[in-house]
Amino acid sequence: MSEIKNHKKLFIPGPTEVRKEILEEMSHHMIGHRTEEFSSLFGQIKPKLQRLFYTQNDVLVSTSSGSGFMEAAIRNCVSKKVINCVCGAFSQKWYKIALSCGKQASKIEVEYGKAIKPQMVDEALKTGEYDAVCVTHCETSTGVFNPIEKISEIVKKYPDVLFLVDAVSSMGGTKIEVDKLGIDICLASVQKAMALPSGLSVASVSQKAYERAKTIDSRGYYFDLLELQKTYEKNQTPYTPSISHLYALRKQLDYIVDEEGLENRFKRHRQMADFVRNWAVENEMKMFSELGYESDTVSCISNTKGFDLKSIKQELLNKGYLADTGYRTLNEKLTQEGKPTTFRIAHMGDMQMTDIQDYLNEIETIFKRGK
Ligand SMILES: Cc1ncc(COP(=O)(O)O)c(C=O)c1O
């Protein structure tokens, strides 16, 4: 009980706040994962996930965080060599995952804060060296939305190349039309814009991706997409899943898809993002992310006025908010370069405009006191 009283409202870019109804949904009694009851639960989740992803592809579920599916995408889909589009800490991690899985990998790299441009991907794919490209849709460390629509037009010119997209911090907060964009694997963690407790991830998988997996022997065990596919068809999972999460996922998908509605949800995220960006400018600060590529789910702001973010964070904690003071390694790099550090404001999940307004008012009061 005291933990609930002490709960700090999360304004960090994940995990995000989870509504009480969803937390309660996690407290169902356990059921056997090989029962009809389980298959019925899983069977209800599948079409709702497909609507969220705008796809007819399977949308697999894994009891792991999103990093698990990042590894799965690499293990199952890269045969020849992968090109990783790196523009921040998480896209860099995907490159490292590729190397640690023993794959051949190269990167297209832009300065952190900038977005990957489609022609860069074209230049790389033209070489014929690659059979997969990894793009991080929302680079959470820098608040950048990479232009996956435009990049998809490029990738479509190369039918042997699989398009792998990390939508960990954007799925559920903005429209990602998986089938229209021809995304072969689109992966997401549920603790971000889907506003569920952490510990589960979801990924759509195209037929082309399954076909590629068939040609690869060392797909590993836990993240073997072909095993996941086999059981998915029977409304099951290969191993014991987090059943509590699945109850919560079903309820939250009902809310996202039917109650709030996808278009309304995306509009709310856009409005919150616009509000935060305007607020930053009004307070004489600059967005760290490249103009025109700012994320709808998380804003990364340059602390150009040199506010003492550590003490502001403490003040906000005292008021019941958990604030973000920027991605650590990015800020260390910026400090070394003598540049202003960054902080992020998450506006994703089930957060409402009034939550953001209250939070920004608190920060502004602290700013005005000259911290
Ligand atoms: C863009 C992005 N990719 C990957 C990850 C890793 O996801 P997880 O922590 O769910 O494994 C994160 C986590 O914050 C992220 O923001």
The ligand as an SDF file (V2000), in Angstrom:
LIG
                    3D

 16 16  0  0  0  0  0  0  0  0999 V2000
   14.0880    2.4480  -29.6690 C   0  0  0  0  0  0  0  0  0  0  0  0
   14.3340    1.3800  -28.6730 C   0  0  0  0  0  0  0  0  0  0  0  0
   14.7440    0.1780  -29.1150 N   0  0  0  0  0  0  0  0  0  0  0  0
   14.9720   -0.8320  -28.2780 C   0  0  0  0  0  0  0  0  0  0  0  0
   14.8090   -0.6910  -26.9210 C   0  0  0  0  0  0  0  0  0  0  0  0
   15.0240   -1.8510  -26.0260 C   0  0  0  0  0  0  0  0  0  0  0  0
   13.7620   -2.2770  -25.6130 O   0  0  0  0  0  0  0  0  0  0  0  0
   13.5640   -3.1840  -24.3030 P   0  0  0  0  0  0  0  0  0  0  0  0
   14.0920   -2.4050  -23.1550 O   0  0  0  0  0  0  0  0  0  0  0  0
   12.0810   -3.4040  -24.2680 O   0  0  0  0  0  0  0  0  0  0  0  0
   14.3380   -4.4270  -24.5480 O   0  0  0  0  0  0  0  0  0  0  0  0
   14.3880    0.5340  -26.4080 C   0  0  0  0  0  0  0  0  0  0  0  0
   14.2400    0.7310  -24.9600 C   0  0  0  0  0  0  0  0  0  0  0  0
   14.0650    1.7990  -24.4540 O   0  0  0  0  0  0  0  0  0  0  0  0
   14.1380    1.5870  -27.3120 C   0  0  0  0  0  0  0  0  0  0  0  0
   13.7210    2.7740  -26.8660 O   0  0  0  0  0  0  0  0  0  0  0  0
  1  2  1  0
  2  3  1  0
  2 15  2  0
  3  4  2  0
  4  5  1  0
  5  6  1  0
  5 12  2  0
  6  7  1  0
  7  8  1  0
  8  9  2  0
  8 10  1  0
  8 11  1  0
 12 13  1  0
 12 15  1  0
 13 14  2  0
 15 16  1  0
M  END
$$$$
